[in-house]
């Protein structure tokens, strides 16, 4: 019991010491600023007014906007029969970066490890000319399964 009381007294003393010093530790010295300079009065020369022209000002011309580039098209590569990872790599090499995959057996399984799945179908079909922003979706099954 005596050690417990001693610990409490020491903790309280430590807190009191820290509290008493906190103002000295956290307060910053106030910067001393020089007194403001007395305003000086000097006569500034006023610029002469610009001559007024009787001709109307020419309208500001802006260069014509560059036409938006036409969307790039490419042939959709054939991924059927390939490992899903290879089909995705080939699609990206052809310029298609919006890719998706589904379980071709309808089991709603996610294709987490692309190297464990093979492609059974794809949309859009291989060889089709498509905008490179088109999403290619591969229908897949596990490597050991048969395509539907």
N, C-alpha and C positions, 0 to 999 in steps of 0.2 A: 504494500500500500504506500509505503514511504517513497519508493522509487517512482511510483505513478504520480504522486504529488510533486515530486521534484521535477519530473519531465514536464508537467503542466506549467509549473512556475517558470521553468527555463523557456518554454515555448512562448509564454505570455511576455516574458522579458524581451525575447528576441523580436516579437511582433511590435512591441512598444518601441524598441530601438529603431526598427526599420521605419515605423510610422513617423517617428520624430525626425528622421533623416530624409524622408521622402521629399519634403519641400526643397531641401538643399540639393538633392540629386536631380529632381525634375525641373526645377526652375532654371531658366536660361538667363544670362545677363542681358539687360536691356541695352540695345545699341544706342550709342550717343550720336545724334545727328547734328551736323553744323547748323547754325541758325540760317533761316532763309535769306538769300541775297536780296538786297534792296532793289526794287525795280528801277531800271534806268529808263529815262525818257530820251529817246533820240528820234529825230524826225526821219522817217523812212520815205524814200523817194517812191512816189506812186507811178506805176508804169502808165505809159500813154495808152489810151484806148486803141484797140485794133481798128483798122479802117474797115468800113462796111462796104461790102461788094454788092453790086446790083444784080449779079448773076446768081441764080439759085444754086445751092450746093448739089453736087453730083450724088446720086444715091449710092450707098455702100454696096459694093458688089461682093457676093459670096461665090466661091467656086462651086460648080455643080457637084452634088453628092455622087460619090462613086457608086455604080450599080452594085447591088448585093450579088456576091458570087453565087452562081448556080449550084444547087446541091450536087455534090459529087456522087456519081453512080459507079457501081462495081458489080461484077458477077459474083453471085453468092457461091462460095465454095461448097463442095460436096463433103459432108461430114458423116454420112450414113456408113455404118460398118466400122467406124473408127472409135478409139477410146475417146471419151468425152473431152479429156484434157487436150488431146491432139486436135480434135475438131474445133475447140475454142481457140487454140493457138493459130490454126489456119484461118479462121474467120477474122481474128484480129490482124493477122498479116495482110489480109485482103482489105482492111480498113473498117471492118464491122466491130464495134466495141459494145453495143447493146446486145448482150447475150443472156439467154435463159435456158433452163432445162426443166423437164417434168418427168415423172415416173410413167413410162409408157404402159405399165401394167395397171395403172389406176390405183395404186396402193398409197398414194400421197407421201411417198418416201422422199426425203431430201437428198440431193446429190452432194454430200459433204466432201467426200474424197473423189474428185473428178476422175482420177485414174482407176477407180473401181467400177466405172460405168461405161457402157458402150452405147453408141448412138444407133437407134432404130429408124428414126424419122426426123425430119426437120421442116420448119416453115420459116420463110419462104423456101421453095424448092431449089435444089442445086442448079446452077447455071442461069438462074433468073437475074436480070439486071435490076438492081434495087439501089435506092439512096443509101449511103453508108450510115445514115442515122436510123435505118430500119432495124428493128429488133429481130434477131434470129433465135428461135426456140427449138431446142433439140429434145426429142422424145427418147428417153433412155431406159435401159435395164441394167441390172448388175452383170458383170462380165460372165458369170457362170449361167446366166438365165438366157432363154430363147426369146427373141423379139416376137411380139404378137403379130 
